[in-house]
Amino acid sequence: MNDTTASTPRCYFAFRSPYSRLGLHKLAKAGFDGELVIFTGPPDDAAFYDPTTNKYKLAYYQQDVFRMTVRMGLPLALPDPFDPDYRLANLSFIAAQNAGQGLDFAIAVSDARWGEGKNISEPGVLAGAAKAAGWDGFDARAIGADTSLAQTIKDQRALIEADGVFGVPFLVDGRDKYWGQDRFDLWLEEKAG
């Protein structure tokens, strides 16, 4: 694992977040070659504030996600169910990342969820995302049974703790941190300048 001042940028994301989808698209367009990490919640000593439990924040998110998604020229569909079981999608991401297809797979799963409204807990949906990502290693049974993939996700909790990640998408580059897909623009500007 990398330390918090590593030279390789790290992006934390979650399939639950439509903003993660937007951030992943921005990073892919810019040729991001850093590390992607599944966000499984904030550090143990920090509370998680679910935006869907605050009706005013939820109303804002619904408006903002729509305008930001349209601005990026991406389709948008409300996923059904809204909160599926993310286990197989997360494990599949780790397997895809191990095969060198992590970013493409993460985008394909996020697009299936937030662009098409699909249930990403279904193996068929994940198989379609794997195909869209150009990854031919998807095997739901093998992935679900591979304890090393689950261990990787558990091990990544140390990165979440060390980097102090409290929400997604979240980009860490050395000592600099960028929370929110809109802040990725600042990071991209700094890299270009």
Backbone as a printed PyTorch tensor [residue, N CA C, xyz], in Angstrom:
tensor([[[  0.8290,  -1.1930,   0.0000],
         [  0.0000,   0.0000,   0.0000],
         [  0.8670,   1.2480,   0.0000]],

        [[  0.3180,   2.2980,  -0.5640],
         [  1.0340,   3.5650,  -0.6390],
         [  0.8510,   4.3610,   0.6420]],

        [[  1.8440,   5.2140,   0.9420],
         [  1.6360,   6.1050,   2.0850],
         [  0.9030,   7.3540,   1.6020]],

        [[  0.5490,   8.2340,   2.5330],
         [ -0.2770,   9.3820,   2.1800],
         [  0.4680,  10.4370,   1.3890]],

        [[  1.7750,  10.3340,   1.2490],
         [  2.5100,  11.3010,   0.4360],
         [  3.0390,  10.6540,  -0.8390]],

        [[  2.4450,   9.5510,  -1.2360],
         [  2.8850,   8.8500,  -2.4370],
         [  2.7600,   9.7540,  -3.6610]],

        [[  3.6080,   9.5070,  -4.6540],
         [  3.5790,  10.3340,  -5.8510],
         [  2.4800,   9.9120,  -6.8140]],

        [[  1.9300,   8.7260,  -6.6550],
         [  0.8450,   8.2750,  -7.5180],
         [ -0.4760,   8.7880,  -6.9550]],

        [[ -1.2340,   9.5360,  -7.7590],
         [ -2.5230,  10.0130,  -7.2510],
         [ -3.4860,   8.8590,  -7.0150]],

        [[ -4.3620,   9.0570,  -6.0280],
         [ -5.3440,   8.0600,  -5.6510],
         [ -6.7310,   8.6860,  -5.7420]],

        [[ -7.6590,   7.9660,  -6.3540],
         [ -9.0430,   8.4350,  -6.4220],
         [ -9.9450,   7.4370,  -5.7280]],

        [[-10.6850,   7.9240,  -4.7580],
         [-11.6730,   7.1270,  -4.0480],
         [-13.0270,   7.3640,  -4.7100]],

        [[-13.7610,   6.2870,  -4.9090],
         [-15.0740,   6.4040,  -5.5430],
         [-16.0020,   5.3480,  -4.9670]],

        [[-17.2930,   5.5110,  -5.2410],
         [-18.2870,   4.5110,  -4.8330],
         [-19.3540,   4.4430,  -5.9090]],

        [[-19.8160,   3.2410,  -6.1890],
         [-20.8760,   3.0730,  -7.1850],
         [-22.1790,   3.7130,  -6.7260]],

        [[-22.3130,   3.9570,  -5.4390],
         [-23.5250,   4.5790,  -4.9030],
         [-23.6310,   6.0450,  -5.3130]],

        [[-22.5100,   6.6630,  -5.6330],
         [-22.4730,   8.1050,  -5.8600],
         [-22.5250,   8.4880,  -7.3420]],

        [[-23.5330,   9.2790,  -7.7350],
         [-23.5420,   9.7710,  -9.1190],
         [-22.3830,  10.7420,  -9.3760]],

        [[-21.9150,  11.3960,  -8.3250],
         [-20.7770,  12.2990,  -8.4790],
         [-19.4850,  11.5220,  -8.7480]],

        [[-19.3770,  10.3300,  -8.1820],
         [-18.2200,   9.4850,  -8.4950],
         [-18.1910,   9.1860,  -9.9890]],

        [[-19.3560,   8.8880, -10.5410],
         [-19.4320,   8.6180, -11.9860],
         [-18.8730,   9.7940, -12.7800]],

        [[-19.2990,  10.9850, -12.4320],
         [-18.8350,  12.1740, -13.1560],
         [-17.3270,  12.3470, -13.0020]],

        [[-16.8300,  12.1390, -11.7840],
         [-15.3930,  12.2610, -11.5490],
         [-14.5870,  11.2320, -12.3220]],

        [[-15.0830,   9.9970, -12.3810],
         [-14.3840,   8.9570, -13.1310],
         [-14.3080,   9.3070, -14.6130]],

        [[-15.3960,   9.8450, -15.1450],
         [-15.3850,  10.2550, -16.5530],
         [-14.3450,  11.3560, -16.7950]],

        [[-14.2750,  12.3120, -15.8870],
         [-13.2780,  13.3790, -16.0330],
         [-11.8650,  12.8200, -16.0070]],

        [[-11.6100,  11.9270, -15.0780],
         [-10.2680,  11.3540, -14.9690],
         [ -9.9220,  10.5230, -16.1970]],

        [[-10.8690,   9.7520, -16.6960],
         [-10.6150,   8.9320, -17.8850],
         [-10.3020,   9.8170, -19.0880]],

        [[-11.0690,  10.8760, -19.2390],
         [-10.8580,  11.7900, -20.3680],
         [ -9.4650,  12.4180, -20.3000]],

        [[ -8.9640,  12.6210, -19.0830],
         [ -7.6510,  13.2390, -18.8910],
         [ -6.5110,  12.2180, -18.9080]],

        [[ -6.8400,  10.9210, -19.0730],
         [ -5.7990,   9.8990, -19.1100],
         [ -5.2500,   9.5290, -17.7470]],

        [[ -6.0770,   9.5710, -16.7250],
         [ -5.6730,   9.2460, -15.3540],
         [ -5.0080,   7.8750, -15.2990]],

        [[ -3.8480,   7.8160, -14.6730],
         [ -3.1660,   6.5350, -14.5100],
         [ -2.8080,   6.2770, -13.0490]],

        [[ -3.5860,   6.8570, -12.1600],
         [ -3.3560,   6.6620, -10.7350],
         [ -4.0800,   5.4400, -10.2210]],

        [[ -4.2310,   5.3930,  -8.9280],
         [ -4.8440,   4.2590,  -8.2360],
         [ -6.2980,   4.5810,  -7.9110]],

        [[ -7.1840,   3.6270,  -8.1470],
         [ -8.5840,   3.7610,  -7.7690],
         [ -8.8400,   2.9150,  -6.5330]],

        [[ -9.6080,   3.4730,  -5.5960],
         [ -9.9000,   2.7800,  -4.3400],
         [-11.3990,   2.8550,  -4.0790]],

        [[-11.9920,   1.7030,  -3.7880],
         [-13.4110,   1.6500,  -3.4180],
         [-13.5830,   2.3120,  -2.0490]],

        [[-14.5050,   3.2600,  -1.9730],
         [-14.8110,   3.9240,  -0.7080],
         [-15.8560,   3.0940,   0.0250]],

        [[-15.5020,   2.6040,   1.1850],
         [-16.4080,   1.7680,   1.9800],
         [-16.8970,   2.4900,   3.2260]],

        [[-16.7740,   3.7930,   3.2170],
         [-17.2080,   4.5820,   4.3570],
         [-16.0490,   5.3690,   4.9210]],

        [[-16.3610,   6.4000,   5.6880],
         [-15.3140,   7.2550,   6.2410],
         [-14.4860,   6.5240,   7.3010]],

        [[-13.3960,   7.1500,   7.7290],
         [-12.6130,   6.5460,   8.8140],
         [-13.5030,   6.2120,  10.0020]],

        [[-13.0880,   5.2250,  10.7580],
         [-13.9080,   4.7450,  11.8740],
         [-14.2140,   5.8170,  12.9130]],

        [[-13.3640,   6.8380,  13.0070],
         [-13.5970,   7.8810,  14.0110],
         [-14.3980,   9.0620,  13.4580]],

        [[-14.9900,   8.9020,  12.2590],
         [-15.7770,   9.9780,  11.6550],
         [-17.1710,   9.4630,  11.3140]],

        [[-18.1710,  10.2930,  11.5440],
         [-19.5490,   9.9120,  11.2320],
         [-19.7930,  10.0140,   9.7310]],

        [[-20.7190,   9.2100,   9.2300],
         [-21.1260,   9.2810,   7.8320],
         [-22.4990,   9.9280,   7.7750]],

        [[-22.6000,  10.9920,   7.0170],
         [-23.8760,  11.6820,   6.8610],
         [-24.4240,  11.3590,   5.4840]],

        [[-25.4100,  10.4990,   5.4590],
         [-26.0240,  10.0590,   4.2170],
         [-26.8960,  11.1890,   3.6690]],

        [[-26.5580,  11.6980,   2.4840],
         [-27.3310,  12.8130,   1.9390],
         [-28.7890,  12.4630,   1.6720]],

        [[-29.0950,  11.1870,   1.5190],
         [-30.4790,  10.8220,   1.2360],
         [-31.3720,  10.8950,   2.4680]],

        [[-30.7810,  11.0940,   3.6510],
         [-31.5910,  11.2050,   4.8660],
         [-31.9760,  12.6480,   5.1870]],

        [[-31.4540,  13.5950,   4.4340],
         [-31.7850,  15.0080,   4.6210],
         [-32.5820,  15.4450,   3.3990]],

        [[-33.8730,  15.7150,   3.5690],
         [-34.7310,  15.9800,   2.4090],
         [-34.2910,  17.2120,   1.6150]],

        [[-33.7070,  18.1980,   2.2670],
         [-33.2710,  19.3950,   1.5540],
         [-32.0080,  19.1130,   0.7350]],

        [[-31.1070,  18.3630,   1.3380],
         [-29.8890,  17.9870,   0.6310],
         [-30.2210,  17.0560,  -0.5350]],

        [[-31.1260,  16.1400,  -0.3250],
         [-31.5440,  15.2250,  -1.3820],
         [-32.1690,  15.9880,  -2.5430]],

        [[-33.0210,  16.9570,  -2.2380],
         [-33.6360,  17.7660,  -3.3000],
         [-32.5650,  18.5240,  -4.0780]],

        [[-31.5780,  19.0600,  -3.3680],
         [-30.4800,  19.7540,  -4.0380],
         [-29.6980,  18.7820,  -4.9200]],

        [[-29.3680,  17.6200,  -4.3710],
         [-28.6010,  16.6320,  -5.1380],
         [-29.3310,  16.2380,  -6.4060]],

        [[-30.6400,  16.0530,  -6.3060],
         [-31.4040,  15.6550,  -7.4840],
         [-31.2990,  16.7180,  -8.5760]],

        [[-31.3520,  17.9750,  -8.1920],
         [-31.2170,  19.0620,  -9.1500],
         [-29.7820,  19.1610,  -9.6710]],

        [[-28.8310,  19.0990,  -8.7630],
         [-27.4330,  19.2890,  -9.1270],
         [-26.8900,  18.1360,  -9.9630]],

        [[-27.2090,  16.9140,  -9.5970],
         [-26.7350,  15.7620, -10.3680],
         [-27.2540,  15.8520, -11.7950]],

        [[-28.5160,  16.2390, -11.9540],
         [-29.0820,  16.3760, -13.2910],
         [-28.3070,  17.4070, -14.1020]],

        [[-28.1170,  18.5980, -13.5340],
         [-27.4490,  19.6500, -14.3230],
         [-25.9910,  19.3210, -14.6170]],

        [[-25.2930,  18.7000, -13.6620],
         [-23.8850,  18.3650, -13.9000],
         [-23.7490,  17.2240, -14.9050]],

        [[-24.6680,  16.2760, -14.8690],
         [-24.6310,  15.1570, -15.8100],
         [-24.9460,  15.6390, -17.2170]],

        [[-25.9570,  16.4760, -17.3510],
         [-26.2990,  17.0410, -18.6550],
         [-25.1340,  17.8760, -19.1770]],

        [[-24.5120,  18.6330, -18.3060],
         [-23.3680,  19.4700, -18.7080],
         [-22.2340,  18.6320, -19.2950]],

        [[-22.0570,  17.4220, -18.7680],
         [-21.0040,  16.5430, -19.2750],
         [-21.4660,  15.7170, -20.4770]],

        [[-22.7290,  15.8780, -20.8720],
         [-23.2390,  15.1680, -22.0340],
         [-23.4960,  13.6940, -21.8020]],

        [[-23.7640,  13.3240, -20.5470],
         [-24.0130,  11.9240, -20.2100],
         [-25.5000,  11.6970, -19.9550]],

        [[-25.9930,  10.5030, -20.2530],
         [-27.3930,  10.2050, -19.9150],
         [-27.5410,  10.0160, -18.4120]],

        [[-28.7720,  10.1560, -17.9380],
         [-29.0490,  10.0040, -16.5120],
         [-30.3490,   9.2360, -16.3340]],

        [[-30.3170,   8.2480, -15.4490],
         [-31.5170,   7.4840, -15.1010],
         [-31.4270,   7.1340, -13.6230]],

        [[-32.5370,   7.2360, -12.9230],
         [-32.5710,   6.8880, -11.5070],
         [-32.4380,   5.3690, -11.3770]],

        [[-31.4460,   4.8970, -10.6190],
         [-31.2520,   3.4540, -10.5040],
         [-32.3760,   2.7780,  -9.7240]],

        [[-32.6550,   1.5520, -10.1250],
         [-33.6760,   0.7630,  -9.4500],
         [-33.1240,  -0.6360,  -9.2390]],

        [[-32.9460,  -1.0500,  -7.9760],
         [-33.2380,  -0.3230,  -6.7470],
         [-32.1900,   0.7580,  -6.4890]],

        [[-32.5650,   1.7140,  -5.6380],
         [-31.6390,   2.8070,  -5.3690],
         [-30.4080,   2.3460,  -4.6120]],

        [[-30.5870,   1.4930,  -3.6430],
         [-29.4600,   0.9930,  -2.8530],
         [-29.3750,  -0.5280,  -2.9430]],

        [[-28.7510,  -1.0320,  -4.0080],
         [-28.6000,  -2.4820,  -4.1340],
         [-27.4690,  -2.9880,  -3.2380]],

        [[-27.2460,  -4.2690,  -3.2750],
         [-26.0910,  -4.8660,  -2.6110],
         [-24.8800,  -4.5930,  -3.5100]],

        [[-23.9140,  -3.8630,  -3.0080],
         [-22.7520,  -3.4550,  -3.8120],
         [-21.6070,  -4.4760,  -3.7780]],

        [[-21.7590,  -5.5450,  -3.0190],
         [-20.6480,  -6.4740,  -2.7910],
         [-20.0520,  -7.0110,  -4.0920]],

        [[-20.8610,  -7.5890,  -4.9580],
         [-20.3300,  -8.1910,  -6.1810],
         [-19.7410,  -7.1260,  -7.1060]],

        [[-20.3630,  -5.9700,  -7.1930],
         [-19.8120,  -4.8880,  -8.0280],
         [-18.4500,  -4.4520,  -7.5050]],

        [[-18.3320,  -4.3010,  -6.1920],
         [-17.0570,  -3.8940,  -5.6070],
         [-15.9770,  -4.9520,  -5.8080]],

        [[-16.3280,  -6.2100,  -5.5640],
         [-15.3570,  -7.2890,  -5.7670],
         [-14.9540,  -7.3790,  -7.2400]],

        [[-15.9240,  -7.2100,  -8.1160],
         [-15.6410,  -7.2570,  -9.5540],
         [-14.7290,  -6.1190,  -9.9690]],

        [[-14.9200,  -4.9560,  -9.3640],
         [-14.0150,  -3.8460,  -9.6610],
         [-12.5780,  -4.2190,  -9.2940]],

        [[-12.3760,  -4.8060,  -8.1200],
         [-11.0220,  -5.1860,  -7.7050],
         [-10.4360,  -6.1930,  -8.6990]],

        [[-11.2400,  -7.1560,  -9.1200],
         [-10.7700,  -8.1370, -10.1050],
         [-10.4270,  -7.4510, -11.4340]],

        [[-11.2670,  -6.5220, -11.8680],
         [-10.9960,  -5.7930, -13.1080],
         [ -9.7350,  -4.9500, -12.9700]],

        [[ -9.5660,  -4.3280, -11.8190],
         [ -8.3690,  -3.5160, -11.5860],
         [ -7.1190,  -4.4010, -11.6150]],

        [[ -7.2100,  -5.5750, -11.0210],
         [ -6.0760,  -6.5080, -11.0550],
         [ -5.7320,  -6.9140, -12.4830]],

        [[ -6.7370,  -6.8780, -13.3610],
         [ -6.5290,  -7.2340, -14.7630],
         [ -6.1780,  -6.0240, -15.6260]],

        [[ -6.0120,  -4.8590, -14.9900],
         [ -5.6570,  -3.6510, -15.7340],
         [ -6.8330,  -2.9360, -16.3800]],

        [[ -8.0600,  -3.2860, -15.9890],
         [ -9.2580,  -2.6790, -16.5740],
         [-10.1190,  -1.9620, -15.5380]],

        [[ -9.5140,  -1.5410, -14.4280],
         [-10.2780,  -0.9650, -13.3280],
         [-11.0700,   0.2750, -13.6780]],

        [[-10.4270,   1.2630, -14.2670],
         [-11.1140,   2.5180, -14.5720],
         [-12.2200,   2.2910, -15.5920]],

        [[-11.9290,   1.5500, -16.6440],
         [-12.9550,   1.2910, -17.6630],
         [-14.1460,   0.5370, -17.0750]],

        [[-13.8680,  -0.4350, -16.2150],
         [-14.9530,  -1.1960, -15.5970],
         [-15.7450,  -0.3080, -14.6300]],

        [[-15.0600,   0.4850, -13.8320],
         [-15.7450,   1.3710, -12.8830],
         [-16.6800,   2.3250, -13.6270]],

        [[-16.2190,   2.8590, -14.7420],
         [-17.0710,   3.7510, -15.5400],
         [-18.2490,   2.9850, -16.1220]],

        [[-18.0000,   1.7960, -16.6530],
         [-19.0850,   1.0130, -17.2450],
         [-20.1500,   0.6420, -16.2110]],

        [[-19.7330,   0.2820, -15.0010],
         [-20.6970,  -0.0400, -13.9430],
         [-21.4460,   1.2300, -13.5250]],

        [[-20.7280,   2.3200, -13.3660],
         [-21.3640,   3.5850, -12.9900],
         [-22.3500,   4.0440, -14.0600]],

        [[-21.9910,   3.8670, -15.3220],
         [-22.8990,   4.2340, -16.4120],
         [-24.1310,   3.3310, -16.4340]],

        [[-23.9340,   2.0400, -16.1640],
         [-25.0850,   1.1340, -16.1150],
         [-26.0400,   1.5670, -15.0020]],

        [[-25.4680,   1.9510, -13.8650],
         [-26.2880,   2.3560, -12.7150],
         [-26.9260,   3.7220, -12.9150]],

        [[-26.1060,   4.7250, -13.2060],
         [-26.5900,   6.1010, -13.2350],
         [-27.0060,   6.5910, -14.6210]],

        [[-26.5690,   5.9070, -15.6610],
         [-26.9510,   6.3040, -17.0150],
         [-28.1090,   5.4980, -17.5630]],

        [[-28.2410,   4.2520, -17.0540],
         [-29.2930,   3.3660, -17.5550],
         [-30.2540,   2.9080, -16.4660]],

        [[-29.9500,   3.2210, -15.2080],
         [-30.8350,   2.8650, -14.0990],
         [-30.8340,   1.3890, -13.7430]],

        [[-29.7980,   0.6620, -14.1360],
         [-29.7580,  -0.7870, -13.9250],
         [-29.3410,  -1.1620, -12.5110]],

        [[-29.7110,  -2.3780, -12.1320],
         [-29.3950,  -2.9370, -10.8190],
         [-28.0180,  -3.5850, -10.8940]],

        [[-27.0150,  -2.9190, -10.3370],
         [-25.6370,  -3.4090, -10.4560],
         [-25.3170,  -4.5450,  -9.4930]],

        [[-26.3100,  -5.0460,  -8.7930],
         [-26.0780,  -6.2500,  -7.9910],
         [-26.3340,  -7.4990,  -8.8310]],

        [[-26.8750,  -7.3380, -10.0220],
         [-27.1820,  -8.4670, -10.9000],
         [-25.9530,  -8.8560, -11.7220]],

        [[-25.5760, -10.1280, -11.6950],
         [-24.4080, -10.5760, -12.4580],
         [-24.4860, -10.2510, -13.9510]],

        [[-25.6730, -10.3220, -14.5350],
         [-25.8160, -10.0060, -15.9580],
         [-25.4730,  -8.5570, -16.2790]],

        [[-25.8520,  -7.6580, -15.3800],
         [-25.5280,  -6.2420, -15.5640],
         [-24.0140,  -6.0450, -15.4700]],

        [[-23.3930,  -6.6990, -14.5100],
         [-21.9390,  -6.5920, -14.3520],
         [-21.2090,  -7.2410, -15.5260]],

        [[-21.7390,  -8.3250, -16.0470],
         [-21.1410,  -8.9610, -17.2340],
         [-21.1960,  -7.9990, -18.4210]],

        [[-22.3130,  -7.2930, -18.5590],
         [-22.4240,  -6.3020, -19.6270],
         [-21.4310,  -5.1640, -19.4450]],

        [[-21.2330,  -4.7440, -18.2010],
         [-20.2590,  -3.6830, -17.9210],
         [-18.8510,  -4.1700, -18.2360]],

        [[-18.5690,  -5.4200, -17.8950],
         [-17.2470,  -5.9890, -18.1970],
         [-17.0150,  -5.9960, -19.7020]],

        [[-18.0210,  -6.3900, -20.4460],
         [-17.9070,  -6.4120, -21.9090],
         [-17.6730,  -4.9950, -22.4450]],

        [[-18.4330,  -4.0310, -21.9280],
         [-18.2720,  -2.6360, -22.3610],
         [-16.8810,  -2.1080, -22.0420]],

        [[-16.2950,  -2.6160, -20.9520],
         [-14.9640,  -2.1750, -20.5260],
         [-13.8430,  -2.9210, -21.2450]],

        [[-14.2010,  -3.9200, -22.0370],
         [-13.1820,  -4.7030, -22.7130],
         [-12.4780,  -5.6930, -21.7980]],

        [[-13.1530,  -6.0660, -20.7170],
         [-12.5810,  -7.0050, -19.7480],
         [-13.2880,  -8.3380, -19.8960]],

        [[-12.5490,  -9.3680, -20.2470],
         [-13.1560, -10.6730, -20.4660],
         [-13.0050, -11.6150, -19.2780]],

        [[-12.6000, -11.1050, -18.1350],
         [-12.3720, -11.9440, -16.9570],
         [-13.5160, -12.0020, -15.9770]],

        [[-14.6880, -11.4860, -16.3450],
         [-15.7950, -11.4860, -15.3910],
         [-16.3810, -12.8810, -15.2520]],

        [[-16.4200, -13.3740, -14.0290],
         [-17.0420, -14.6450, -13.6740],
         [-17.6110, -14.4520, -12.2740]],

        [[-18.9090, -14.2070, -12.2030],
         [-19.5460, -13.8420, -10.9290],
         [-19.2710, -14.8430,  -9.8190]],

        [[-19.3630, -16.1210, -10.1170],
         [-19.1450, -17.1310,  -9.0680],
         [-17.7110, -17.0990,  -8.5580]],

        [[-16.7630, -17.0750,  -9.4850],
         [-15.3480, -17.0720,  -9.0860],
         [-15.0050, -15.8040,  -8.3170]],

        [[-15.5170, -14.6860,  -8.7700],
         [-15.2460, -13.4120,  -8.1020],
         [-15.8540, -13.4070,  -6.7010]],

        [[-17.0900, -13.8550,  -6.5780],
         [-17.7560, -13.8930,  -5.2790],
         [-17.0730, -14.8140,  -4.2810]],

        [[-16.3990, -15.8440,  -4.7890],
         [-15.7310, -16.8120,  -3.9140],
         [-14.2710, -16.4730,  -3.6270]],

        [[-13.7290, -15.5030,  -4.3360],
         [-12.3070, -15.1620,  -4.1960],
         [-12.0960, -14.2900,  -2.9580]],

        [[-11.6240, -14.9100,  -1.8880],
         [-11.4520, -14.1780,  -0.6280],
         [-10.3620, -13.1160,  -0.7090]],

        [[ -9.4360, -13.2290,  -1.6560],
         [ -8.3830, -12.2180,  -1.7780],
         [ -8.9540, -10.8730,  -2.2330]],

        [[-10.0240, -10.9050,  -3.0200],
         [-10.6500,  -9.6560,  -3.4670],
         [-11.2960,  -8.9350,  -2.2890]],

        [[-12.0050,  -9.6840,  -1.4570],
         [-12.6190,  -9.0970,  -0.2650],
         [-11.5420,  -8.5820,   0.6890]],

        [[-10.4370,  -9.2920,   0.7770],
         [ -9.3460,  -8.8570,   1.6490],
         [ -8.7390,  -7.5480,   1.1450]],

        [[ -8.6360,  -7.3940,  -0.1700],
         [ -8.1180,  -6.1410,  -0.7310],
         [ -8.9910,  -4.9700,  -0.3000]],

        [[-10.3040,  -5.1530,  -0.3760],
         [-11.2180,  -4.0810,   0.0370],
         [-11.0350,  -3.7690,   1.5190]],

        [[-10.9020,  -4.7990,   2.3320],
         [-10.6600,  -4.5770,   3.7660],
         [ -9.3330,  -3.8620,   3.9940]],

        [[ -8.3110,  -4.2780,   3.2670],
         [ -6.9940,  -3.6530,   3.4130],
         [ -7.0140,  -2.1830,   3.0030]],

        [[ -7.8540,  -1.8440,   2.0580],
         [ -7.9160,  -0.4580,   1.5950],
         [ -8.5190,   0.4840,   2.6320]],

        [[ -9.1340,  -0.0640,   3.6620],
         [ -9.6250,   0.7770,   4.7540],
         [ -8.4770,   1.5830,   5.3590]],

        [[ -7.2690,   1.0050,   5.3770],
         [ -6.1060,   1.7240,   5.9100],
         [ -5.8120,   2.9670,   5.0830]],

        [[ -6.0010,   2.8910,   3.7730],
         [ -5.8040,   4.0680,   2.9220],
         [ -6.8580,   5.1310,   3.2150]],

        [[ -8.1060,   4.6930,   3.3630],
         [ -9.1850,   5.6250,   3.6860],
         [ -8.8740,   6.3550,   4.9840]],

        [[ -8.4280,   5.5980,   5.9710],
         [ -8.0550,   6.1760,   7.2700],
         [ -6.8880,   7.1490,   7.1200]],

        [[ -5.8260,   6.7050,   6.4480],
         [ -4.6190,   7.5220,   6.3230],
         [ -4.8740,   8.8130,   5.5490]],

        [[ -5.7060,   8.7240,   4.5260],
         [ -5.9870,   9.9080,   3.7080],
         [ -7.1290,  10.7490,   4.2600]],

        [[ -7.8360,  10.2400,   5.2780],
         [ -8.9370,  11.0030,   5.8710],
         [-10.0840,  11.2370,   4.9050]],

        [[-10.4180,  10.2330,   4.1330],
         [-11.4690,  10.3670,   3.1200],
         [-12.8340,  10.3020,   3.7950]],

        [[-13.6540,  11.3130,   3.5460],
         [-14.9620,  11.3850,   4.1980],
         [-16.1190,  11.3550,   3.2250]],

        [[-15.8490,  11.3650,   1.9410],
         [-16.8940,  11.3360,   0.9270],
         [-16.2670,  11.1070,  -0.4320]],

        [[-17.1110,  10.9290,  -1.4330],
         [-16.6050,  10.6490,  -2.7800],
         [-17.3140,  11.5010,  -3.8280]],

        [[-16.6280,  11.6780,  -4.9540],
         [-15.2730,  11.2380,  -5.2450],
         [-14.2550,  12.1010,  -4.5090]],

        [[-13.1180,  11.5190,  -4.2470],
         [-12.0770,  12.1620,  -3.4460],
         [-10.7390,  11.8000,  -4.0700]],

        [[ -9.9690,  12.8000,  -4.4180],
         [ -8.6830,  12.5840,  -5.0740],
         [ -7.5750,  13.0570,  -4.1490]],

        [[ -6.5580,  12.2240,  -4.0050],
         [ -5.4000,  12.5570,  -3.1860],
         [ -4.1730,  12.4890,  -4.0770]],

        [[ -3.4200,  13.5830,  -4.0920],
         [ -2.1760,  13.6320,  -4.8640],
         [ -1.1090,  14.2180,  -3.9440]],

        [[ -0.2850,  13.3410,  -3.3910],
         [  0.6850,  13.7840,  -2.3950],
         [ -0.0490,  14.2790,  -1.1720]],

        [[  0.2120,  15.5190,  -0.8030],
         [ -0.4760,  16.1070,   0.3580],
         [ -1.7450,  16.8620,  -0.0340]],

        [[ -1.9860,  17.0010,  -1.3290],
         [ -3.1550,  17.7480,  -1.8050],
         [ -4.3700,  16.8420,  -1.9320]],

        [[ -5.5120,  17.3710,  -1.4900],
         [ -6.7620,  16.6190,  -1.5170],
         [ -7.8260,  17.4230,  -2.2530]],

        [[ -8.6640,  16.6840,  -2.9950],
         [ -9.7270,  17.3030,  -3.7900],
         [-10.9950,  16.4840,  -3.5890]],

        [[-11.9880,  17.0880,  -2.9490],
         [-13.2470,  16.3890,  -2.7130],
         [-14.2980,  16.9300,  -3.6610]],

        [[-14.8960,  16.0580,  -4.4190],
         [-15.9570,  16.4250,  -5.3510],
         [-15.4500,  16.4730,  -6.7830]],

        [[-16.2790,  15.9860,  -7.6790],
         [-15.8840,  15.9320,  -9.0810],
         [-15.5690,  17.3170,  -9.6400]],

        [[-16.1810,  18.3560,  -9.1260],
         [-15.8800,  19.7050,  -9.5950],
         [-14.4730,  20.1460,  -9.1840]],

        [[-13.9810,  19.6350,  -8.0560],
         [-12.6200,  19.9660,  -7.6220],
         [-11.5720,  19.2280,  -8.4530]],

        [[-11.9800,  18.1610,  -9.1330],
         [-11.0430,  17.4700, -10.0180],
         [-10.5590,  18.4170, -11.1130]],

        [[-11.4090,  19.3750, -11.4760],
         [-11.0060,  20.3620, -12.4850],
         [ -9.7900,  21.1480, -12.0120]],

        [[ -9.7540,  21.4940, -10.7250],
         [ -8.6030,  22.2120, -10.1770],
         [ -7.3430,  21.3620, -10.2810]],

        [[ -7.4620,  20.0910,  -9.9320],
         [ -6.3220,  19.1800, -10.0210],
         [ -5.8510,  19.0540, -11.4690]],

        [[ -6.7880,  18.9140, -12.3960],
         [ -6.4430,  18.7930, -13.8150],
         [ -5.7600,  20.0620, -14.3320]],

        [[ -6.2480,  21.2230, -13.8920],
         [ -5.6220,  22.4960, -14.2840],
         [ -4.1960,  22.5710, -13.7770]],

        [[ -3.9790,  22.1570, -12.5200],
         [ -2.6350,  22.1850, -11.9550],
         [ -1.7040,  21.2320, -12.6990]],

        [[ -2.2070,  20.0870, -13.1020],
         [ -1.3960,  19.1200, -13.8430],
         [ -1.0500,  19.6350, -15.2380]],

        [[ -1.9720,  20.3740, -15.8430],
         [ -1.7570,  20.8910, -17.1930],
         [ -0.8520,  22.1180, -17.1950]],

        [[ -0.8770,  22.8750, -16.0690],
         [ -0.1560,  24.1450, -16.0120],
         [  1.2330,  23.9890, -15.5850]]])
